[in-house]
Amino acid sequence: EAQVTQNPRYLITVTGKKLTVTCSQNMNHEYMSWYRQDPGLGLRQIYYSMNVEVTDKGDVPEGYKVSRKEKRNFPLILESPSPNQTSLYFCASSFLGASGTDEQYFGPGTRLTVT
Amino acid sequence: AQSVAQPEDQVNVAEGNPLTVKCTYSVSGNPYLFWYVQYPNRGLQFLLKYITGDNLVKGSYGFEAEFNKSQTSFHLKKPSALVSDSALYFCAVRPIQTGANNLFFGTGTRLTVIP
């Protein structure tokens, strides 16, 4: 089954304790992206990657890191989480066709609470 | 700068009635336009997209959307609403001139279909 998986699905942590949210896709997609969803703000892009070893900042990258060492994986790293990073996080992936119009496939989400 | 507006946070409609979820956008040049749906505790699912050609686009689950360039709108419609259509709907835009498949999302509209 074609899918994007994220782990963990739920996480409660404390300020300053480093954490990683994993994302993996099995569709051989070149493009991967992380979003955060907050009430009244919709989805905002954190980081994206157009291929292995190619990453770039989205609209809200502060406090986050990513890496793309393999095509299928795109982990999101919070080196020192703070309460304002409490949010619902989504990973997404897609092909990068010639027109760049391929729809994105989303993971199930990770609900993070930082106390 | 690009932006997407979904002017209604909440839309209520009776089962069997037609529904419309509104979306307007602001982007330099011509955009690619998307609608996604989010069911409770799930990731976003692709519904439909406008790339070029016919202004009326048909998508999944009987939904359609009409692209109106002069009004910079891309409203989502369905002739007869089902209770199962109750969900959170997001409009998104991708500027054509960007190389990456980065989407800019609206804030979402919660659709409730009343039995």
gemmi code that builds the backbone of each chain (N, CA, C; Angstrom):
import gemmi

chains = {
    "A": [
        ("GLU", (0.845, -1.197, 0.000), (0.000, 0.000, 0.000), (0.877, 1.242, 0.000)),
        ("ALA", (0.567, 2.169, -0.934), (1.296, 3.427, -0.994), (0.941, 4.268, 0.225)),
        ("GLN", (1.957, 4.710, 0.942), (1.644, 5.484, 2.134), (2.832, 6.300, 2.622)),
        ("VAL", (2.497, 7.285, 3.455), (3.474, 8.063, 4.199), (3.252, 7.741, 5.672)),
        ("THR", (4.288, 7.318, 6.341), (4.159, 6.967, 7.757), (4.956, 7.950, 8.605)),
        ("GLN", (4.428, 8.215, 9.780), (5.082, 9.108, 10.736), (5.088, 8.423, 12.092)),
        ("ASN", (6.182, 8.649, 12.815), (6.280, 8.154, 14.183), (7.072, 9.115, 15.051)),
        ("PRO", (6.615, 9.311, 16.305), (5.396, 8.743, 16.873), (4.159, 9.501, 16.421)),
        ("ARG", (2.994, 8.991, 16.719), (1.756, 9.688, 16.416), (1.429, 10.721, 17.489)),
        ("TYR", (1.803, 10.425, 18.696), (1.570, 11.349, 19.810), (2.841, 11.419, 20.649)),
        ("LEU", (3.168, 12.628, 21.090), (4.373, 12.801, 21.898), (4.186, 13.960, 22.856)),
        ("ILE", (4.437, 13.707, 24.126), (4.469, 14.750, 25.147), (5.883, 14.796, 25.681)),
        ("THR", (6.487, 15.977, 25.652), (7.863, 16.107, 26.093), (8.027, 17.397, 26.888)),
        ("VAL", (9.232, 17.606, 27.377), (9.510, 18.803, 28.169), (10.429, 19.742, 27.397)),
        ("THR", (10.387, 20.986, 27.769), (11.211, 21.997, 27.119), (12.672, 21.598, 27.140)),
        ("GLY", (13.307, 21.702, 25.958), (14.748, 21.471, 25.867), (15.181, 20.048, 25.589)),
        ("LYS", (14.291, 19.089, 25.635), (14.678, 17.697, 25.406), (14.577, 17.355, 23.926)),
        ("LYS", (15.700, 17.118, 23.309), (15.779, 16.876, 21.871), (14.864, 15.729, 21.448)),
        ("LEU", (14.211, 15.916, 20.306), (13.356, 14.845, 19.799), (13.412, 14.801, 18.281)),
        ("THR", (13.061, 13.639, 17.756), (13.013, 13.429, 16.312), (11.679, 12.788, 15.958)),
        ("VAL", (11.043, 13.329, 14.947), (9.842, 12.735, 14.392), (10.225, 12.147, 13.037)),
        ("THR", (9.974, 10.869, 12.868), (10.385, 10.223, 11.622), (9.262, 10.291, 10.588)),
        ("CYS", (9.665, 10.295, 9.338), (8.727, 10.272, 8.212), (9.324, 9.366, 7.135)),
        ("SER", (8.505, 8.481, 6.612), (8.971, 7.573, 5.579), (7.881, 7.392, 4.542)),
        ("GLN", (8.286, 7.356, 3.259), (7.325, 7.111, 2.176), (7.837, 5.981, 1.292)),
        ("ASN", (6.890, 5.217, 0.752), (7.245, 4.037, -0.050), (6.857, 4.194, -1.511)),
        ("MET", (6.767, 5.448, -1.977), (6.311, 5.707, -3.338), (7.429, 6.223, -4.243)),
        ("ASN", (8.647, 6.222, -3.758), (9.803, 6.687, -4.526), (9.670, 8.162, -4.929)),
        ("HIS", (9.023, 8.942, -4.073), (8.836, 10.352, -4.356), (10.128, 11.131, -4.166)),
        ("GLU", (10.355, 12.104, -5.056), (11.524, 12.959, -4.905), (11.294, 14.024, -3.826)),
        ("TYR", (10.087, 14.575, -3.799), (9.775, 15.728, -2.962), (9.168, 15.284, -1.641)),
        ("MET", (9.667, 15.868, -0.552), (9.098, 15.651, 0.766), (9.054, 16.969, 1.515)),
        ("SER", (8.105, 17.071, 2.445), (7.880, 18.351, 3.114), (7.323, 18.118, 4.512)),
        ("TRP", (7.611, 19.050, 5.403), (7.020, 19.061, 6.734), (6.176, 20.310, 6.903)),
        ("TYR", (4.990, 20.103, 7.505), (4.076, 21.199, 7.812), (3.702, 21.123, 9.288)),
        ("ARG", (3.325, 22.274, 9.817), (2.669, 22.275, 11.112), (1.276, 22.887, 10.953)),
        ("GLN", (0.330, 22.327, 11.687), (-1.044, 22.793, 11.609), (-1.456, 23.360, 12.947)),
        ("ASP", (-1.871, 24.605, 12.948), (-2.313, 25.268, 14.167), (-3.690, 25.883, 13.931)),
        ("PRO", (-4.545, 25.867, 14.938), (-5.912, 26.407, 14.779), (-5.890, 27.844, 14.274)),
        ("GLY", (-6.695, 28.097, 13.256), (-6.802, 29.443, 12.708), (-5.671, 29.853, 11.775)),
        ("LEU", (-4.647, 29.004, 11.664), (-3.500, 29.327, 10.814), (-3.347, 28.368, 9.640)),
        ("GLY", (-4.103, 27.328, 9.604), (-3.970, 26.362, 8.523), (-2.657, 25.600, 8.622)),
        ("LEU", (-2.148, 25.167, 7.487), (-0.863, 24.460, 7.435), (0.223, 25.423, 6.971)),
        ("ARG", (1.323, 25.385, 7.677), (2.470, 26.204, 7.301), (3.679, 25.296, 7.096)),
        ("GLN", (4.418, 25.571, 6.049), (5.539, 24.710, 5.694), (6.761, 25.028, 6.548)),
        ("ILE", (7.392, 23.966, 7.052), (8.577, 24.125, 7.898), (9.852, 23.982, 7.056)),
        ("TYR", (10.021, 22.841, 6.434), (11.147, 22.543, 5.556), (10.641, 21.660, 4.428)),
        ("TYR", (11.412, 21.658, 3.341), (11.107, 20.746, 2.265), (12.397, 20.223, 1.646)),
        ("SER", (12.239, 19.164, 0.858), (13.393, 18.549, 0.201), (12.991, 18.123, -1.204)),
        ("MET", (13.815, 18.471, -2.160), (13.517, 18.107, -3.541), (14.235, 16.834, -3.977)),
        ("ASN", (15.159, 16.358, -3.166), (15.804, 15.076, -3.425), (16.812, 14.811, -2.310)),
        ("VAL", (17.489, 13.683, -2.397), (18.474, 13.328, -1.380), (19.514, 14.433, -1.266)),
        ("GLU", (19.797, 14.812, -0.025), (20.796, 15.828, 0.300), (20.427, 17.232, -0.186)),
        ("VAL", (19.169, 17.442, -0.604), (18.716, 18.765, -1.030), (17.535, 19.176, -0.158)),
        ("THR", (17.799, 20.102, 0.773), (16.728, 20.585, 1.659), (16.727, 22.103, 1.655)),
        ("ASP", (15.569, 22.670, 2.012), (15.467, 24.118, 2.046), (14.384, 24.533, 3.027)),
        ("LYS", (14.485, 25.775, 3.484), (13.541, 26.284, 4.475), (12.197, 26.603, 3.846)),
        ("GLY", (11.153, 26.367, 4.651), (9.821, 26.805, 4.286), (9.523, 28.142, 4.942)),
        ("ASP", (8.286, 28.314, 5.352), (7.875, 29.591, 5.931), (8.197, 29.733, 7.412)),
        ("VAL", (8.262, 28.621, 8.146), (8.469, 28.679, 9.597), (9.550, 27.699, 10.031)),
        ("PRO", (10.804, 27.880, 9.617), (11.862, 26.901, 9.900), (12.532, 27.041, 11.264)),
        ("GLU", (12.300, 28.156, 11.961), (13.050, 28.418, 13.194), (12.773, 27.341, 14.236)),
        ("GLY", (13.836, 26.799, 14.797), (13.716, 25.791, 15.843), (13.651, 24.367, 15.327)),
        ("TYR", (13.753, 24.183, 14.029), (13.661, 22.852, 13.431), (14.880, 22.562, 12.569)),
        ("LYS", (15.181, 21.292, 12.421), (16.187, 20.822, 11.479), (15.636, 19.613, 10.748)),
        ("VAL", (16.160, 19.371, 9.557), (15.787, 18.182, 8.805), (17.039, 17.593, 8.167)),
        ("SER", (16.891, 16.378, 7.683), (17.953, 15.769, 6.882), (17.301, 14.859, 5.846)),
        ("ARG", (17.995, 14.644, 4.757), (17.480, 13.736, 3.720), (18.655, 12.905, 3.201)),
        ("LYS", (18.979, 11.892, 3.959), (20.099, 11.016, 3.596), (19.661, 9.874, 2.693)),
        ("GLU", (18.398, 9.530, 2.765), (17.837, 8.502, 1.900), (16.580, 9.066, 1.264)),
        ("LYS", (16.243, 8.553, 0.106), (15.101, 9.103, -0.614), (13.799, 8.896, 0.148)),
        ("ARG", (13.653, 7.804, 0.846), (12.388, 7.485, 1.479), (12.166, 8.166, 2.826)),
        ("ASN", (13.217, 8.653, 3.467), (13.107, 9.172, 4.837), (13.397, 10.665, 4.927)),
        ("PHE", (12.647, 11.336, 5.791), (12.814, 12.785, 5.949), (12.480, 13.141, 7.395)),
        ("PRO", (13.382, 12.888, 8.335), (13.089, 13.148, 9.741), (13.082, 14.632, 10.090)),
        ("LEU", (12.248, 14.978, 11.030), (12.166, 16.342, 11.568), (12.770, 16.338, 12.962)),
        ("ILE", (13.719, 17.225, 13.181), (14.456, 17.246, 14.440), (14.191, 18.552, 15.169)),
        ("LEU", (13.831, 18.436, 16.430), (13.707, 19.600, 17.300), (14.821, 19.499, 18.329)),
        ("GLU", (15.859, 20.311, 18.180), (17.048, 20.212, 19.031), (16.736, 20.628, 20.471)),
        ("SER", (15.938, 21.665, 20.625), (15.586, 22.161, 21.950), (14.139, 22.647, 21.906)),
        ("PRO", (13.204, 21.728, 22.013), (11.788, 22.095, 21.854), (11.338, 23.132, 22.885)),
        ("SER", (10.425, 23.970, 22.437), (9.827, 24.970, 23.316), (8.311, 24.857, 23.221)),
        ("PRO", (7.596, 25.393, 24.221), (6.124, 25.271, 24.209), (5.465, 25.807, 22.943)),
        ("ASN", (6.059, 26.793, 22.284), (5.423, 27.329, 21.067), (5.560, 26.378, 19.881)),
        ("GLN", (6.229, 25.256, 20.080), (6.279, 24.227, 19.046), (5.238, 23.132, 19.279)),
        ("THR", (4.406, 23.322, 20.279), (3.266, 22.438, 20.468), (2.347, 22.610, 19.269)),
        ("SER", (2.099, 21.514, 18.555), (1.357, 21.621, 17.305), (1.076, 20.232, 16.760)),
        ("LEU", (0.360, 20.202, 15.639), (0.119, 18.977, 14.889), (1.001, 19.032, 13.650)),
        ("TYR", (1.844, 18.024, 13.488), (2.822, 18.025, 12.412), (2.471, 16.984, 11.354)),
        ("PHE", (2.609, 17.406, 10.093), (2.351, 16.509, 8.977), (3.555, 16.456, 8.054)),
        ("CYS", (3.869, 15.242, 7.638), (4.843, 15.015, 6.591), (4.087, 14.747, 5.296)),
        ("ALA", (4.629, 15.166, 4.173), (3.990, 14.936, 2.883), (5.046, 14.625, 1.840)),
        ("SER", (4.638, 13.947, 0.784), (5.573, 13.644, -0.299), (4.849, 13.675, -1.631)),
        ("SER", (5.619, 13.833, -2.699), (5.044, 13.817, -4.039), (6.145, 13.586, -5.059)),
        ("PHE", (5.744, 13.245, -6.266), (6.673, 13.259, -7.374), (6.945, 14.719, -7.760)),
        ("LEU", (8.023, 14.913, -8.476), (8.307, 16.221, -9.059), (8.242, 16.051, -10.566)),
        ("GLY", (7.034, 16.073, -11.107), (6.857, 15.907, -12.530), (7.325, 17.139, -13.278)),
        ("ALA", (7.284, 17.057, -14.594), (7.769, 18.162, -15.431), (7.016, 19.450, -15.139)),
        ("SER", (5.733, 19.346, -14.864), (4.937, 20.535, -14.586), (4.870, 20.840, -13.102)),
        ("GLY", (5.365, 19.956, -12.278), (5.352, 20.188, -10.838), (3.965, 20.243, -10.262)),
        ("THR", (3.044, 19.522, -10.865), (1.665, 19.625, -10.412), (1.195, 18.392, -9.662)),
        ("ASP", (2.117, 17.510, -9.324), (1.691, 16.284, -8.671), (1.177, 16.557, -7.266)),
        ("GLU", (0.050, 15.919, -6.958), (-0.536, 16.132, -5.641), (0.326, 15.501, -4.561)),
        ("GLN", (0.242, 16.077, -3.371), (1.022, 15.594, -2.245), (0.229, 14.556, -1.456)),
        ("TYR", (0.959, 13.568, -0.944), (0.390, 12.542, -0.083), (0.840, 12.841, 1.342)),
        ("PHE", (-0.112, 12.827, 2.253), (0.173, 13.226, 3.627), (0.206, 12.031, 4.567)),
        ("GLY", (1.081, 12.133, 5.565), (1.082, 11.174, 6.647), (-0.076, 11.443, 7.593)),
        ("PRO", (-0.239, 10.582, 8.611), (-1.385, 10.686, 9.521), (-1.259, 11.779, 10.562)),
        ("GLY", (-0.062, 12.355, 10.689), (0.122, 13.437, 11.652), (0.769, 12.985, 12.943)),
        ("THR", (1.494, 13.901, 13.568), (2.100, 13.696, 14.881), (1.683, 14.855, 15.768)),
        ("ARG", (0.998, 14.521, 16.840), (0.582, 15.580, 17.773), (1.621, 15.711, 18.859)),
        ("LEU", (2.287, 16.868, 18.876), (3.376, 17.129, 19.814), (2.938, 18.147, 20.848)),
        ("THR", (3.192, 17.823, 22.094), (2.955, 18.750, 23.189), (4.256, 18.955, 23.931)),
        ("VAL", (4.671, 20.219, 24.059), (5.898, 20.558, 24.784), (5.505, 21.339, 26.036)),
        ("THR", (5.868, 20.805, 27.195), (5.480, 21.456, 28.455), (6.667, 22.171, 29.109)),
    ],
    "B": [
        ("ALA", (3.983, 38.206, -2.940), (3.758, 37.116, -1.996), (2.427, 36.435, -2.319)),
        ("GLN", (2.385, 35.155, -2.027), (1.166, 34.405, -2.328), (0.349, 34.208, -1.047)),
        ("SER", (-0.954, 34.146, -1.225), (-1.821, 33.907, -0.075), (-3.109, 33.260, -0.539)),
        ("VAL", (-3.740, 32.578, 0.385), (-5.010, 31.913, 0.123), (-5.975, 32.304, 1.230)),
        ("ALA", (-7.180, 32.676, 0.858), (-8.190, 33.058, 1.840), (-9.387, 32.130, 1.754)),
        ("GLN", (-9.763, 31.599, 2.884), (-11.012, 30.856, 3.000), (-11.864, 31.656, 3.985)),
        ("PRO", (-12.793, 32.446, 3.476), (-13.464, 33.447, 4.304), (-14.393, 32.880, 5.364)),
        ("GLU", (-14.778, 31.624, 5.221), (-15.709, 31.017, 6.182), (-15.000, 29.948, 6.996)),
        ("ASP", (-14.972, 30.148, 8.318), (-14.399, 29.121, 9.181), (-15.289, 27.887, 9.243)),
        ("GLN", (-16.594, 28.114, 9.107), (-17.575, 27.040, 9.305), (-18.672, 27.185, 8.261)),
        ("VAL", (-19.032, 26.074, 7.654), (-20.168, 26.032, 6.731), (-21.077, 24.888, 7.157)),
        ("ASN", (-22.338, 25.205, 7.345), (-23.333, 24.189, 7.682), (-24.310, 24.048, 6.520)),
        ("VAL", (-24.633, 22.810, 6.187), (-25.564, 22.568, 5.089), (-26.381, 21.324, 5.419)),
        ("ALA", (-27.622, 21.324, 4.989), (-28.481, 20.160, 5.218), (-28.146, 19.059, 4.217)),
        ("GLU", (-28.245, 17.838, 4.660), (-27.998, 16.693, 3.787), (-28.902, 16.774, 2.570)),
        ("GLY", (-28.311, 16.547, 1.405), (-29.070, 16.590, 0.167), (-29.047, 17.942, -0.529)),
        ("ASN", (-28.677, 18.984, 0.204), (-28.581, 20.313, -0.391), (-27.227, 20.502, -1.052)),
        ("PRO", (-27.135, 21.426, -2.003), (-25.823, 21.719, -2.590), (-24.935, 22.452, -1.582)),
        ("LEU", (-23.634, 22.240, -1.716), (-22.699, 22.919, -0.825), (-21.654, 23.671, -1.629)),
        ("THR", (-21.182, 24.763, -1.035), (-20.081, 25.541, -1.606), (-19.132, 25.913, -0.487)),
        ("VAL", (-17.846, 25.678, -0.707), (-16.804, 26.131, 0.202), (-15.924, 27.088, -0.586)),
        ("LYS", (-15.790, 28.307, -0.077), (-15.171, 29.378, -0.863), (-13.660, 29.460, -0.664)),
        ("CYS", (-12.994, 29.868, -1.738), (-11.544, 30.058, -1.694), (-11.177, 31.157, -2.677)),
        ("THR", (-10.405, 32.118, -2.237), (-9.809, 33.101, -3.136), (-8.311, 33.103, -2.910)),
        ("TYR", (-7.577, 33.528, -3.917), (-6.128, 33.447, -3.823), (-5.491, 34.722, -4.360)),
        ("SER", (-4.254, 34.906, -3.974), (-3.447, 36.004, -4.487), (-2.070, 35.444, -4.764)),
        ("VAL", (-1.644, 35.518, -6.020), (-0.349, 34.961, -6.404), (0.143, 35.679, -7.645)),
        ("SER", (1.441, 35.790, -7.762), (2.019, 36.379, -8.963), (1.936, 35.374, -10.094)),
        ("GLY", (1.413, 35.801, -11.212), (1.303, 34.900, -12.348), (0.167, 33.917, -12.187)),
        ("ASN", (0.205, 32.886, -12.998), (-0.852, 31.873, -12.952), (-0.538, 30.817, -11.899)),
        ("PRO", (-1.554, 30.380, -11.189), (-1.313, 29.392, -10.139), (-1.800, 28.003, -10.519)),
        ("TYR", (-1.282, 27.035, -9.805), (-1.924, 25.740, -9.734), (-2.738, 25.749, -8.440)),
        ("LEU", (-3.941, 25.199, -8.468), (-4.855, 25.272, -7.335), (-5.303, 23.880, -6.923)),
        ("PHE", (-5.422, 23.677, -5.624), (-5.736, 22.361, -5.075), (-6.791, 22.490, -3.970)),
        ("TRP", (-7.543, 21.413, -3.798), (-8.389, 21.229, -2.622), (-8.002, 19.913, -1.945)),
        ("TYR", (-7.871, 19.997, -0.617), (-7.622, 18.820, 0.204), (-8.694, 18.736, 1.286)),
        ("VAL", (-8.952, 17.518, 1.759), (-9.910, 17.299, 2.826), (-9.220, 16.575, 3.978)),
        ("GLN", (-9.599, 16.951, 5.194), (-9.035, 16.306, 6.383), (-10.163, 15.778, 7.248)),
        ("TYR", (-10.220, 14.460, 7.385), (-11.175, 13.838, 8.288), (-10.559, 13.759, 9.677)),
        ("PRO", (-11.374, 13.630, 10.716), (-10.851, 13.617, 12.094), (-9.738, 12.601, 12.285)),
        ("ASN", (-8.648, 13.057, 12.909), (-7.505, 12.202, 13.243), (-6.855, 11.575, 12.015)),
        ("ARG", (-6.948, 12.247, 10.896), (-6.327, 11.738, 9.668), (-5.495, 12.838, 9.023)),
        ("GLY", (-4.611, 12.426, 8.127), (-3.882, 13.400, 7.336), (-4.755, 13.950, 6.228)),
        ("LEU", (-4.218, 14.911, 5.494), (-4.973, 15.512, 4.405), (-5.029, 14.559, 3.211)),
        ("GLN", (-6.167, 14.580, 2.530), (-6.343, 13.772, 1.329), (-6.633, 14.689, 0.152)),
        ("PHE", (-6.010, 14.397, -0.965), (-6.199, 15.178, -2.178), (-7.614, 14.978, -2.725)),
        ("LEU", (-8.265, 16.091, -3.110), (-9.598, 16.027, -3.712), (-9.559, 16.318, -5.208)),
        ("LEU", (-8.951, 17.454, -5.573), (-8.908, 17.837, -6.974), (-7.903, 18.955, -7.166)),
        ("LYS", (-7.580, 19.219, -8.445), (-6.637, 20.281, -8.758), (-7.009, 20.933, -10.084)),
        ("TYR", (-6.641, 22.195, -10.196), (-6.739, 22.919, -11.463), (-5.332, 23.244, -11.933)),
        ("ILE", (-5.060, 22.831, -13.160), (-3.753, 23.128, -13.757), (-3.932, 24.075, -14.939)),
        ("THR", (-4.736, 23.659, -15.883), (-5.012, 24.465, -17.059), (-6.239, 23.883, -17.740)),
        ("GLY", (-6.770, 24.607, -18.733), (-7.877, 24.052, -19.494), (-9.224, 24.421, -18.925)),
        ("ASP", (-10.143, 23.462, -18.937), (-11.520, 23.683, -18.512), (-11.568, 24.253, -17.100)),
        ("ASN", (-12.346, 25.307, -16.937), (-12.400, 25.965, -15.624), (-13.132, 25.127, -14.575)),
        ("LEU", (-13.933, 24.184, -14.996), (-14.643, 23.318, -14.058), (-13.870, 22.014, -13.923)),
        ("VAL", (-13.439, 21.745, -12.716), (-12.621, 20.568, -12.452), (-13.423, 19.592, -11.603)),
        ("LYS", (-13.413, 18.335, -11.985), (-14.113, 17.318, -11.198), (-13.093, 16.484, -10.422)),
        ("GLY", (-13.482, 16.104, -9.198), (-12.570, 15.370, -8.361), (-13.219, 14.179, -7.679)),
        ("SER", (-12.623, 13.809, -6.552), (-13.078, 12.629, -5.818), (-14.386, 12.901, -5.089)),
        ("TYR", (-15.137, 11.814, -4.810), (-16.340, 11.841, -3.967), (-17.418, 12.785, -4.488)),
        ("GLY", (-17.436, 13.059, -5.786), (-18.474, 13.899, -6.375), (-18.234, 15.394, -6.251)),
        ("PHE", (-17.077, 15.782, -5.745), (-16.754, 17.203, -5.628), (-16.274, 17.773, -6.957)),
        ("GLU", (-16.496, 19.052, -7.114), (-15.985, 19.789, -8.261), (-15.612, 21.189, -7.802)),
        ("ALA", (-14.828, 21.873, -8.617), (-14.425, 23.235, -8.278), (-14.345, 24.040, -9.560)),
        ("GLU", (-14.657, 25.317, -9.427), (-14.653, 26.190, -10.584), (-13.590, 27.261, -10.438)),
        ("PHE", (-12.679, 27.299, -11.387), (-11.634, 28.311, -11.421), (-12.177, 29.555, -12.100)),
        ("ASN", (-12.049, 30.692, -11.436), (-12.491, 31.967, -12.001), (-11.317, 32.930, -11.926)),
        ("LYS", (-10.683, 33.146, -13.064), (-9.458, 33.942, -13.077), (-9.726, 35.399, -12.734)),
        ("SER", (-10.826, 35.945, -13.243), (-11.104, 37.366, -13.012), (-11.409, 37.653, -11.544)),
        ("GLN", (-12.011, 36.691, -10.861), (-12.313, 36.857, -9.445), (-11.274, 36.199, -8.553)),
        ("THR", (-10.255, 35.634, -9.138), (-9.196, 34.882, -8.424), (-9.815, 33.970, -7.367)),
        ("SER", (-10.762, 33.150, -7.812), (-11.445, 32.255, -6.896), (-11.382, 30.821, -7.399)),
        ("PHE", (-11.554, 29.917, -6.459), (-11.531, 28.475, -6.781), (-12.446, 27.800, -5.769)),
        ("HIS", (-13.745, 28.023, -5.896), (-14.716, 27.521, -4.928), (-14.995, 26.038, -5.141)),
        ("LEU", (-15.105, 25.331, -4.034), (-15.402, 23.897, -4.044), (-16.913, 23.703, -3.967)),
        ("LYS", (-17.428, 22.770, -4.766), (-18.872, 22.587, -4.807), (-19.225, 21.099, -4.866)),
        ("LYS", (-20.457, 20.824, -4.433), (-21.010, 19.480, -4.583), (-22.515, 19.632, -4.697)),
        ("PRO", (-23.138, 18.977, -5.661), (-24.575, 19.181, -5.894), (-25.458, 18.706, -4.748)),
        ("SER", (-25.047, 17.636, -4.053), (-25.897, 17.072, -3.014), (-25.004, 16.576, -1.865)),
        ("ALA", (-25.078, 17.254, -0.742), (-24.168, 16.954, 0.372), (-24.580, 15.678, 1.108)),
        ("LEU", (-23.557, 14.965, 1.581), (-23.747, 13.774, 2.408), (-23.213, 14.040, 3.812)),
        ("VAL", (-23.795, 13.366, 4.795), (-23.289, 13.517, 6.161), (-21.805, 13.157, 6.225)),
        ("SER", (-21.397, 12.183, 5.432), (-19.998, 11.749, 5.416), (-19.053, 12.791, 4.819)),
        ("ASP", (-19.586, 13.839, 4.216), (-18.741, 14.931, 3.704), (-18.271, 15.859, 4.820)),
        ("SER", (-18.816, 15.709, 6.009), (-18.425, 16.557, 7.145), (-16.939, 16.368, 7.430)),
        ("ALA", (-16.186, 17.456, 7.337), (-14.725, 17.382, 7.477), (-14.178, 18.801, 7.405)),
        ("LEU", (-12.857, 18.887, 7.473), (-12.145, 20.165, 7.344), (-11.554, 20.230, 5.947)),
        ("TYR", (-11.840, 21.325, 5.230), (-11.419, 21.441, 3.839), (-10.397, 22.570, 3.696)),
        ("PHE", (-9.327, 22.263, 2.963), (-8.259, 23.234, 2.747), (-8.080, 23.505, 1.258)),
        ("CYS", (-8.008, 24.767, 0.933), (-7.631, 25.214, -0.397), (-6.133, 25.513, -0.386)),
        ("ALA", (-5.432, 25.232, -1.476), (-3.995, 25.480, -1.526), (-3.614, 25.971, -2.914)),
        ("VAL", (-2.558, 26.755, -2.971), (-2.066, 27.302, -4.225), (-0.583, 27.020, -4.372)),
        ("ARG", (-0.166, 26.747, -5.582), (1.259, 26.614, -5.892), (1.568, 27.536, -7.052)),
        ("PRO", (2.402, 28.542, -6.790), (2.794, 29.426, -7.905), (3.526, 28.645, -8.983)),
        ("ILE", (3.197, 28.912, -10.236), (3.767, 28.146, -11.342), (5.272, 28.341, -11.452)),
        ("GLN", (5.742, 29.543, -11.143), (7.134, 29.831, -11.441), (8.105, 29.222, -10.449)),
        ("THR", (7.629, 28.675, -9.348), (8.560, 28.073, -8.392), (8.898, 26.655, -8.826)),
        ("GLY", (10.136, 26.261, -8.606), (10.568, 24.941, -9.018), (10.096, 23.846, -8.098)),
        ("ALA", (10.003, 24.147, -6.819), (9.588, 23.144, -5.862), (8.070, 23.004, -5.874)),
        ("ASN", (7.599, 21.924, -5.304), (6.163, 21.659, -5.254), (5.573, 22.213, -3.960)),
        ("ASN", (5.956, 23.442, -3.599), (5.521, 24.004, -2.325), (4.108, 24.550, -2.426)),
        ("LEU", (3.291, 24.125, -1.486), (1.911, 24.567, -1.428), (1.723, 25.597, -0.319)),
        ("PHE", (0.855, 26.581, -0.587), (0.454, 27.555, 0.423), (-1.026, 27.318, 0.700)),
        ("PHE", (-1.325, 27.061, 1.955), (-2.671, 26.657, 2.338), (-3.477, 27.791, 2.933)),
        ("GLY", (-4.789, 27.717, 2.732), (-5.708, 28.561, 3.473), (-5.850, 28.053, 4.890)),
        ("THR", (-6.668, 28.738, 5.666), (-6.811, 28.402, 7.090), (-7.816, 27.292, 7.332)),
        ("GLY", (-8.502, 26.868, 6.282), (-9.420, 25.751, 6.417), (-10.851, 26.180, 6.690)),
        ("THR", (-11.789, 25.378, 6.197), (-13.218, 25.579, 6.435), (-13.809, 24.269, 6.932)),
        ("ARG", (-14.439, 24.333, 8.071), (-15.065, 23.130, 8.618), (-16.470, 23.016, 8.067)),
        ("LEU", (-16.711, 21.942, 7.345), (-18.025, 21.674, 6.761), (-18.777, 20.688, 7.646)),
        ("THR", (-19.981, 21.065, 8.015), (-20.857, 20.174, 8.767), (-22.128, 19.958, 7.952)),
        ("VAL", (-22.408, 18.695, 7.657), (-23.625, 18.347, 6.934), (-24.620, 17.794, 7.947)),
        ("ILE", (-25.754, 18.436, 8.026), (-26.761, 18.119, 9.054), (-27.768, 17.129, 8.499)),
        ("PRO", (-27.941, 16.014, 9.214), (-28.886, 14.989, 8.691), (-30.317, 15.504, 8.622)),
    ],
}
model = gemmi.Model(1)
for chain_id, residues in chains.items():
    chain = gemmi.Chain(chain_id)
    for i, (resn, *xyz) in enumerate(residues, 1):
        res = gemmi.Residue()
        res.name, res.seqid = resn, gemmi.SeqId(i, " ")
        for name, pos in zip(("N", "CA", "C"), xyz):
            atom = gemmi.Atom()
            atom.name, atom.element = name, gemmi.Element(name[0])
            atom.pos, atom.b_iso = gemmi.Position(*pos), 0.0
            res.add_atom(atom)
        chain.add_residue(res)
    model.add_chain(chain)
structure = gemmi.Structure()
structure.add_model(model)
structure.setup_entities()
